[in-house]
Amino acid sequence: MSQKTMEVVKNLDIKRYMGRWYEMASFPSRFQPRNGVNTRATYTLNEDGTVHVLNETFTDGKRGFIEGTAYKADPQSDEAKLKVKFYVPPFLPIIPIVGDYWVLHLDDDYQYALIGQPSRNYLWVLCRQTHMDDEIYNQLVQKAKDEGYDVSKLHKTPQSNPPPEGDDTPKDTKGIWWIKSLLGM
């Protein structure tokens, strides 16, 4: 069965998109601990137009994180199709892992977003707040379903309010959580 081409956001205002986003739900990924909570992403615009990516998650009270760089897949296109490059493991920056980051839906106020990939193996529901109204969440899930995603795989991410502040929490050894999750520990 051939799937239709995914619709993505056009003319993304990258400056408005910067800042912190909280993960409301996602397809479980080998890049994240299975019992991670308060997962979030913080995007910062670099001077060269690329985006610094900081992904954080908290496991058993400890903060794990991975950093990377995002950039437009095609600088000439008006579509919000980005590439994100992480170096894995983070303390041996020799093996770049590059993934697709497609903004499938974004509200006019840049308060919630639906992120996917052409493979449809990864999906994220993001929000500026630690809580999202069920009605909005369900609309985003329906949008993902319409785009051919198996939404039964969506796993809601627990978020505390107020969210933990990174500097106040014990640090996980940088990158260890990634290796543990990869090995299924």
Summary of the structure (lengths in Angstrom):
residues: 185
radius of gyration: 15.9
end to end distance: 35.8
largest distance: 49.9
contacts: 512
relative contact order: 0.23
helix: 17%
strand: 38%
